[in-house]
Structures are given as C-alpha cells and as structure tokens.
Amino acid sequence: MTTTPFISRKTMTRRSMLGAALAAGAAVPLAAAAGPAWAAQAAPVPVATRLVLPGPTGPYPVGTVQLHLVDRSRPDVIAGHGHFRELMATVWYPARNVERYPVAPWMPAGAFQAFVADAGFSDLASLGPFTAGHVGAPVRRSGRRLPVVVFSHGAHSHQGDHTVMVQELASHGYAVVTVAHQYDTYTEFPDGRIAVPLYDRKAPTLPGDFAADLRFLLDCVEQLAAGCNPDVDHKELPAGLLGSLDPRRMGAVGWSKGGTATACATLADGRIGAGLSLDGPMQMNPPLAGDLDRPFMMMSAEFTRATHPEAAAFWSHLRGWRLNIQAQGAAHISYGDNEALFPQVAKLRGWSGQQLQDVIGTLDPDEAVKIQQAYPLAFFDEHLRHRRGHLLDGPSPAFPAVAYLT
C-alpha cells in the first residue's frame, strides 16, 4: 500500500513548502480573514511579525485544551515492552468568554521548532501563526450537549493543519477533537518530549492505525460526556467541559491519509454518525469488507473517482446518503490551512502567479478558504444536528468552483 506525503502537484514536500512559507517571516492579512471582532484581536503579537490564519465566522468565541492520552488496549511495538499507544489530542469548543485566556499557537512551540528545523529554517521558529482558540476558556453551555467531530491529519503532518476548518466548526457550536497520530506527526508531550515522523515500516502509521486512534478518541469523548477526565496526567480541564459533549451525535473528518482513516473508522464503528473525507486516497489495507449505510461525503481534489480506482471502489460501497464534490482547480492542500498561508508567502517573496499555482492549484485562495469553512459545517449540520440547509443540494452561485460529481 502507498500513501501520499506530498501536498502539491510537484515533488515539493509538505515540510519544505511550509518551511518556505515561514522563511517569509511576516504576515499579509488575507481577504477571507474577516470574522467576528473577537477573532480579529486574537493574536498577542503585532500581525506584521507572523503569518495569519483566517478567523472563524461563527457567533461564538473558541476555547481549546490539549489532552495527553494513552490507549492501553494497544501495545506500542516501537517503544517496547510495557508501553502503549500514546497520543496528544486537542479539544476545540464554543467558549463562554475568552478575555482572560491566552490564544493558542498553530502548533506547540517544541513541535513547531522541530517542524521548521526539518525544513531547514530553525531560525524562524518564532514566526508560526496563532489560532482563534483560547487555552482553557470555559465552555459555553446551552440547553443541549455539543455535537462532536473527530479529526485525522495527513501523512507526515500535524493535528493543526486544518485549523481553519476546525475552529470554524467550534465557532458554530461543535466540539472538535483533533489527534496527533504518533510516529507520523510533529507533536509535543507534557514532559517536553518532541515527536517527529518515524520512517520505519514497523511503525503503526497505516490508515488502519489512524482509524484505531479515531475510535479511541470516541472512547475518550464518551468518558468526557460521562464526567470523567481521560487525561493520563489528570490535567485540570476547562470549566464546563465535563458532561458537555454528546456521544450520540459524533462525526469524523480527515484529510489525505486521514480521509482514508475516516472512511475506515466510519465503516468499523457505528458511533460515527457521519463521515467526511478531504481528498482521501482511499487506499485501504485490507480492502473494504462491507457497505456503509450512514452519511458520507467526499471532497475531492486530486484523488478523484475518475482517476483513482480506490476512490471509485469506496464510493460504490456507500449505501446511505452520499455526496461527492470537487472544487475545480483544487490541489491536494486546497481544503486546508496552506490555502490561507501561501498567498501571503507569494506576496512577500514576489512569486509569479504560476509559482503560486504550482503549490496551491488554480482555485482562488479566497474561495478555497470559504469552501473549507462552509461545506463541512453544512454536512455536519445536516447529519448530526438535522438542520436542513440548501448548500448540499446542488451547485451554488456563492461557490462557483464547486462541482457536484454524480
């Protein structure tokens, strides 16, 4: 089985591309970054010193907290005897207030330093963007518990690489739990250990391993919903988090290999009420063994049903509500944060239009950001909240690039 650690139509890797972005060392505000006033004031440093992510558009400010998790049902063959699968996860949620709570970075400092060091830009470790999430802010409680979405990143990536989408969902009332898939990611543990991708065939980094991580996250969501803290260090959690999540309304989303993992997890676990793949290759090992009768949506870019038999085969196993859309001109990264970051880099570096398109495709970056904010929200609203909208019914004049594939 093969996976795809690249993020463009060229041979440039994700690490080298992001390193190029960070080398720019300054921010150019993105036109799509408009949002609530509280989002515009999230960064604690002058915006001219950092790259900028678009703020979410929902009515609620966003809170966030990291969790240190250990899955004792899965021995860690890499760490050795007595060790079990160890993961860092982050919960994003609508917050009651955020005034006294610091804003979260795109990646933990140590992990980000390793990330840029691998790209050859270790002197730029202080230039990463900030998010709209406020660390430890109290959870906004209403009459109902929060629907939950778990997120799986791509190969050799990190759990923050789709922050635009994640914080958008949280700002509209979802709890989103992202996970750092150990041995195929950059992350930082509470004791200071820095994890980086491990290029070892024995490492548990197949889509099935990612899917097992997602299913473990569902277990942790159930613990939080029951008022139990799954953090192995017994970390103090934000006020209102315990008991605020709804284990009866859970969905999953993933990008690239994480999209394939989302498909695997949705097939295997009935707790996932709706699954969304962001350009997943759907290269599964072992192959599909059954049909799926729950809602599933595919947002295709380069891994289309027309060009990749695995994607077509997966589609043929969908027996419930299904939808496949494709943004014309989209590259593999077009449904993630790099669509917001690289136009800033292009302006700073004086790239030609062709150079930028070689990285992010021909899809307008402003529309790409809006697509990744609007379509996942509409999908989960319809299938987890049963809020019927019209965006998923067919082509929309608000998103002229989005085609509906039959």
URGI-V723606 format. One record per backbone hydrogen bond with DSSP energy under -0.5 kcal/mol. CO is the residue of the C=O (numbers start at 1). NH is the residue of the N-H. Records with the same first field share a line. If there is no record, write none. Layout:
# URGI-V723606
CO = NH, NH
This chain:
# URGI-V723606
3 = 5
5 = 14
7 = 333
12 = 7
13 = 17
14 = 18
15 = 19
16 = 20
17 = 21
18 = 22
19 = 23
20 = 24
21 = 24, 25
22 = 25
30 = 33
31 = 34
33 = 55
36 = 39, 40
37 = 41
39 = 42
46 = 49
47 = 50
56 = 36
61 = 95
62 = 134
63 = 93
64 = 136
65 = 91
67 = 69, 89
68 = 232
69 = 87
70 = 72
71 = 74, 85
74 = 85
75 = 77
76 = 80
80 = 83
83 = 76
85 = 71
87 = 69
88 = 180
89 = 67
90 = 92, 178
91 = 65
92 = 176
93 = 63
94 = 140
98 = 101
102 = 135
104 = 131
108 = 112
109 = 113
110 = 114
111 = 115
112 = 116
113 = 117
114 = 118
115 = 119
116 = 121
117 = 120
121 = 124
122 = 125
124 = 127
127 = 51
129 = 106
132 = 62
133 = 104, 135
134 = 64, 137
138 = 96
139 = 141
144 = 142
146 = 246
147 = 175
148 = 251
149 = 177
150 = 253
151 = 179
152 = 255
154 = 157
157 = 186
158 = 161
160 = 163
161 = 337
162 = 166
163 = 167
164 = 168
165 = 169
166 = 170
167 = 171
168 = 172
169 = 172, 174
170 = 173
171 = 60
174 = 176
175 = 149
176 = 92, 178
177 = 151
178 = 90
179 = 153, 181
180 = 88, 182
181 = 184
183 = 198
184 = 157
185 = 187
187 = 195
189 = 192
193 = 189, 195
195 = 187
197 = 199
198 = 200
200 = 203
203 = 205
206 = 209, 210
207 = 211
208 = 212
209 = 213
210 = 214
211 = 215
212 = 216
213 = 217
214 = 218
215 = 219
216 = 220
217 = 221
218 = 222
219 = 223
220 = 224
221 = 225
222 = 226
223 = 228
224 = 227, 243
228 = 230
231 = 234
238 = 241
239 = 139
241 = 244
244 = 146
245 = 247
246 = 249
249 = 148
250 = 273, 274
251 = 150
252 = 276
253 = 152
254 = 278
255 = 258
256 = 259, 260
257 = 261
258 = 262
259 = 263
260 = 264
261 = 265
262 = 266
263 = 267
264 = 268
265 = 269
268 = 270
269 = 272
271 = 250, 273
273 = 295
274 = 252
275 = 297
276 = 254
277 = 279, 299
278 = 256
282 = 284
292 = 319, 320
295 = 275
296 = 323
297 = 277, 299
298 = 300, 325
299 = 279
300 = 327
302 = 304
304 = 308
308 = 311, 312
309 = 313
310 = 314
311 = 315
312 = 316
313 = 317
314 = 317
315 = 318
317 = 292, 319
321 = 296
323 = 298
324 = 405
325 = 300
326 = 328, 403
327 = 330
329 = 362, 363
331 = 334
333 = 336
336 = 339
337 = 340, 341
338 = 342
341 = 344, 345
342 = 346
343 = 347
344 = 348
345 = 349
346 = 350, 351
352 = 356
353 = 357
354 = 358
355 = 359
356 = 359, 360
357 = 361
358 = 9
360 = 331
364 = 368
365 = 369
366 = 370
367 = 371
368 = 372
369 = 373
370 = 374
371 = 375
373 = 377
374 = 378
375 = 379
376 = 380
377 = 381
378 = 382
379 = 383
380 = 384, 385
381 = 385, 387
386 = 388
390 = 393
391 = 394
396 = 399
399 = 402
401 = 328, 403
403 = 326, 405
405 = 324
